[in-house]
Amino acid sequence: MELDVAIRSYDESERDVLLSDVMDAFLPYEYDSGEFHDDTFEWEVGNPAPRSNPVVEPDWYEGGLTIRFKYVSRVEQSAETLTSTSESVDVNDGS
C-alpha cells in the first residue's frame, strides 16, 4: 500500500505542524508493524516536504509525505488440502 498524504493550509507553520503530527503518528510502525496490524510489515514513512500545486489557490501552503507498507492476507486451509496428490498417470506407448 502506498499513501500520499497532502496537507493544505493558509498558514505555513500550521501546515508544518500537521505534517509533523502525521509523520509522528505513523513512524512507530516502522519499528513495530504489529502495533498497527499483524498483517502489515516493511513500513516506510517518508519525510514531510513542501509542495507546490499550481491548481490550488496561490495563498495556500501545501506539503506532503508518503507512507508505504506491505499487507499480507492470511488464508486458513486444512493440511489435507495442501498434501493431497493425484495417483493417476497416463502412459503413451507411441501406438
Buried (B, 14 or more C-beta within 10 A) or exposed (E): EEEEBEBBBEEEEEBBEBBBEBBEEBEEBEEEBEEBEEEBBEBEBBEBEEBEEEEEEEEEBBBBBBBEBEEEEEEEEEEEEEEEEEEEEEEEEEE
